Amino acid sequence: MTTQLQGLALYWDTLLFTARMVAPIFLLVALGALLRRTRLLDEAFVHTGSRLVFLVCLPVLVFISISQTHIRQVLDLPLMALLAAAVLLTYLSCSLWARAKGLAQADRGAFVQGAFRSNFGIIGLAMAVNLFGEAGLGRAAVLLALGIPLFNVLSILALSGGGRRWGQTLATVCKNPLIIAVALALPFSVMEWRLPALALDVGQSLGRMTLPLALLTIGATLNFRELKSDSKLAGQASLVKLLWMPGLSSLVAWGLGFAGKDVALLFVMLGSPTAAAAFVMARAMGANAQLTANIILVSTLGSVLSLSGGIYLMRLSGLI
């Protein structure tokens, strides 16, 4: 009887831990959807808020996180290599599958991008902070420094069918505000320069705005009425995004002997839903923007279960 009670207590404690990690993030997403439905948030706010996050708040958050982190303490080349390998293999396998299925280029580009492009910068960072605090934020920011250019380059290749010139691709990536933030932050981290107190206070204030504002705008952009066409492809891409890529990568990391925290970090970073920026790129490059929007919606909703389930199992098994 005592053993059974201890087992129930463990399951209950694990369930509460998972709820504390996941619920605040997705409640903010749900609140954004509710506020949009009740028209307290309108299209102008969503557009302005998204631009503010992308151009100012998130780059500042990334800059502060990396610049104030001793990069030698959080730099983990094997973990970064595994993350890059997971993204590249997902990109290549999905590209081959889409070609074998005979999908049109517009559909193929949207499918492939939706299957591999994670919302590292918002959901991933939020989960890392909830799981591991400021230490998790610094470590996740270093992975983000790798993920940002990788996602952007592969997205451009996927959406253009591989026909875009490398010079154009490089120019597009270098203009990304997050890339610029990473490049500016790295010297501060390597040389261990300290920011002036005033600049640090302002930067941290902007950084604290990032995740709540971004999660609200993600919720406000979810459109359930448009989930009509391409639902099968959207479901397949979301399955790859939420289960196959993070699940297999985490199993490989665990098998290779990575620490439990690193396995969990890899899981939440790769298992985050498809980034909202994927829709902007798909529309700008003539891909199937509606399919991309459906993938974002399905993966965002599905990630409530997949991230909760993954964290629950890792907590139960003692990895975290």
C-alpha positions in Angstrom: 0.0 0.0 0.0 2.8 2.4 0.9 4.6 1.6 -2.4 1.4 2.4 -4.3 0.9 5.7 -2.5 4.5 6.6 -3.2 4.0 5.8 -6.9 0.8 7.9 -7.0 2.6 10.8 -5.3 5.4 10.6 -7.9 2.9 10.6 -10.8 1.1 13.6 -9.2 4.3 15.5 -8.5 5.4 14.9 -12.1 2.0 16.1 -13.5 2.1 19.3 -11.4 5.7 20.0 -12.5 4.7 19.5 -16.2 1.7 21.8 -15.7 3.8 24.5 -14.1 6.2 24.4 -17.1 3.8 24.3 -19.9 0.5 25.9 -18.8 1.7 29.5 -18.5 3.0 29.6 -22.0 -0.1 28.1 -23.7 -2.5 30.1 -21.5 -0.9 33.3 -22.9 -1.4 31.9 -26.4 -5.0 31.1 -25.6 -5.5 34.5 -24.1 -4.2 36.1 -27.3 -6.7 34.1 -29.3 -9.5 35.1 -26.9 -8.6 38.8 -26.9 -8.6 38.7 -30.7 -11.9 36.9 -30.8 -13.5 39.6 -28.5 -11.8 42.3 -30.6 -9.7 43.7 -27.7 -6.8 43.0 -30.0 -7.1 44.0 -33.6 -5.1 43.4 -36.8 -3.2 46.6 -36.4 -2.0 45.6 -32.9 -1.0 42.1 -34.0 0.9 43.5 -37.0 2.7 46.2 -34.8 3.3 43.8 -31.9 4.8 41.2 -34.2 7.1 43.7 -35.8 8.1 45.1 -32.4 9.0 41.6 -31.2 10.9 40.7 -34.3 12.8 44.0 -34.8 13.4 45.1 -31.3 12.3 43.0 -28.3 13.6 39.6 -29.3 16.9 40.8 -30.7 17.5 42.8 -27.4 16.6 39.7 -25.4 19.0 37.5 -27.4 21.7 40.2 -27.2 21.4 40.6 -23.4 21.3 36.8 -22.9 24.4 36.0 -24.9 26.4 39.1 -24.0 25.9 38.6 -20.3 26.7 34.8 -20.5 30.2 33.4 -20.2 30.1 31.6 -23.5 32.9 29.2 -22.6 30.6 27.9 -19.8 27.6 27.3 -22.0 29.1 26.5 -25.3 28.6 22.8 -26.0 29.8 21.9 -29.5 28.5 18.3 -29.4 25.0 19.4 -28.5 25.1 22.1 -31.2 26.3 19.5 -33.7 23.5 17.2 -32.8 21.0 20.0 -33.2 22.3 21.0 -36.6 22.3 17.4 -37.7 18.7 16.9 -36.6 17.5 20.0 -38.5 19.5 19.1 -41.7 18.4 15.5 -41.7 14.8 16.6 -41.3 15.1 19.1 -44.1 16.7 16.6 -46.5 14.3 13.7 -45.7 11.2 15.9 -46.0 12.5 17.4 -49.3 13.0 13.9 -50.7 9.6 12.7 -49.4 7.8 15.7 -50.9 9.5 15.2 -54.3 8.6 11.5 -54.2 5.0 12.5 -53.6 5.1 14.8 -56.6 4.0 17.9 -54.7 4.1 21.2 -56.6 6.9 23.5 -55.6 4.7 25.9 -53.8 3.3 23.1 -51.6 6.6 21.4 -51.3 8.4 24.5 -50.0 5.6 25.2 -47.5 5.6 21.6 -46.3 9.3 21.3 -45.9 9.7 24.6 -44.1 6.8 23.8 -41.8 8.2 20.4 -40.9 11.7 21.6 -39.7 11.4 25.2 -38.7 11.0 25.5 -34.9 9.8 28.5 -32.9 13.1 28.6 -31.1 13.0 32.3 -30.3 9.6 32.3 -28.5 8.3 29.0 -27.4 11.7 27.4 -27.1 13.2 30.2 -25.0 10.1 30.4 -22.8 10.2 26.7 -22.1 14.0 26.8 -21.4 13.4 29.7 -18.8 10.5 27.8 -17.2 12.6 24.6 -16.9 16.0 25.9 -16.0 15.8 29.6 -15.2 18.4 32.1 -16.3 21.0 29.3 -16.8 18.6 27.7 -19.3 18.1 31.0 -21.0 21.8 31.5 -21.6 22.3 27.9 -22.9 19.2 28.2 -25.1 20.4 31.5 -26.5 23.6 29.9 -27.7 21.6 27.2 -29.5 19.5 30.0 -30.9 22.6 31.6 -32.3 23.1 28.4 -34.3 19.5 27.8 -35.1 18.7 31.3 -36.5 21.0 31.3 -39.5 20.4 27.6 -40.1 16.7 27.9 -40.2 16.8 31.0 -42.4 19.2 29.5 -45.0 17.3 26.2 -45.2 13.9 28.0 -45.4 15.1 30.1 -48.3 16.4 27.0 -50.1 13.2 25.1 -49.4 10.9 27.9 -50.6 12.9 28.7 -53.7 13.4 25.1 -54.7 17.1 25.4 -54.3 17.3 27.9 -57.2 18.2 31.0 -55.3 21.8 32.3 -55.5 24.0 31.8 -52.5 24.9 35.5 -52.5 21.2 36.5 -52.2 20.7 33.9 -49.5 23.6 35.2 -47.5 22.5 38.8 -47.9 19.0 37.9 -46.6 20.3 36.0 -43.6 22.8 38.8 -42.7 19.9 41.3 -42.6 18.0 39.3 -40.0 17.8 41.3 -36.7 18.4 38.2 -34.7 21.6 37.5 -36.6 22.8 41.0 -36.1 22.0 40.7 -32.3 24.0 37.5 -32.1 27.0 39.0 -34.0 27.0 42.1 -31.7 26.7 40.0 -28.5 29.4 37.5 -29.2 32.4 39.9 -28.6 30.8 41.0 -25.2 30.5 37.3 -24.2 34.0 36.2 -25.3 35.8 39.2 -23.9 33.5 39.3 -20.8 32.7 43.0 -21.3 30.0 44.3 -19.0 27.3 46.6 -20.2 26.7 49.9 -18.4 24.1 49.5 -15.7 21.6 51.8 -17.4 21.8 50.0 -20.8 21.5 46.7 -19.0 18.3 47.8 -17.1 16.7 49.1 -20.3 17.6 46.0 -22.2 16.3 43.7 -19.5 13.0 45.6 -19.4 12.6 45.2 -23.2 13.6 41.6 -22.8 10.9 41.0 -20.2 8.3 42.3 -22.7 9.3 39.8 -25.4 7.8 36.5 -24.4 4.4 37.7 -23.1 3.9 40.0 -26.1 5.1 37.4 -28.6 2.9 34.7 -27.1 -0.2 37.0 -27.2 0.4 37.8 -30.8 0.9 34.2 -31.7 -2.5 33.4 -30.2 -4.1 36.4 -31.9 -2.9 35.1 -35.3 -4.4 31.7 -35.0 -7.3 31.4 -37.4 -9.4 28.3 -36.9 -11.8 29.2 -39.7 -9.1 28.9 -42.3 -8.2 25.3 -41.3 -10.1 23.8 -44.3 -7.7 23.0 -47.1 -4.4 21.2 -46.9 -5.3 19.7 -43.5 -3.7 16.3 -44.4 -0.4 17.9 -45.4 -0.5 20.2 -42.4 -1.0 17.2 -40.1 1.9 15.3 -41.6 4.2 18.3 -41.3 3.2 18.8 -37.7 3.7 15.2 -36.9 7.3 15.5 -38.1 7.8 18.8 -36.3 6.4 17.8 -32.9 7.2 14.0 -32.7 9.7 12.6 -35.1 12.3 15.4 -35.1 12.4 16.1 -31.3 11.7 12.5 -30.3 14.3 10.8 -32.4 16.9 13.5 -31.6 16.3 13.2 -27.9 16.6 9.4 -28.0 19.9 9.8 -29.9 21.2 12.4 -27.3 20.2 10.1 -24.4 21.8 7.1 -26.1 25.0 9.1 -26.6 25.2 9.9 -22.9 24.2 13.6 -23.0 23.1 15.1 -19.6 19.4 15.0 -18.9 19.1 18.8 -19.0 20.7 18.8 -22.4 18.3 16.1 -23.7 15.4 18.1 -22.3 16.7 21.4 -23.9 17.1 19.7 -27.2 13.6 18.3 -27.0 11.9 21.6 -26.3 13.9 23.6 -28.8 13.3 21.1 -31.6 9.8 20.3 -30.5 8.5 23.9 -30.4 5.8 24.5 -33.0 6.5 25.9 -36.4 7.6 29.5 -36.3 5.2 32.3 -37.2 8.0 33.8 -39.4 7.5 30.8 -41.7 4.2 32.3 -42.9 5.9 35.7 -43.7 8.6 34.0 -45.7 6.2 31.6 -47.5 4.0 34.5 -48.6 7.0 36.7 -49.7 8.5 33.9 -51.8 5.4 32.7 -53.5 4.9 29.4 -51.6 1.6 28.1 -50.3 1.0 30.6 -47.5 -2.3 29.0 -46.5 -0.7 25.6 -46.0 2.0 27.3 -43.9 -0.7 29.0 -41.8 -2.4 25.7 -41.3 0.9 24.0 -40.2 1.5 26.8 -37.7 -2.0 26.4 -36.3 -1.9 22.6 -36.1 1.6 22.4 -34.7 0.9 25.2 -32.1 -2.2 23.3 -30.8 -0.5 19.9 -31.0 2.6 21.1 -29.1 0.5 21.5 -26.0 0.2 17.7 -25.9 3.6 16.8 -27.3 5.7 19.2 -25.1 3.6 18.3 -22.0 4.0 14.6 -22.8 7.7 14.8 -23.4 8.5 16.8 -20.3 6.2 14.5 -18.2 8.1 11.4 -19.4 11.5 13.0 -18.9 10.5 14.1 -15.4 9.1 10.7 -14.5 12.3 9.0 -15.7 14.5 11.3 -13.7 16.2 13.0 -16.7 15.1 16.4 -15.3 
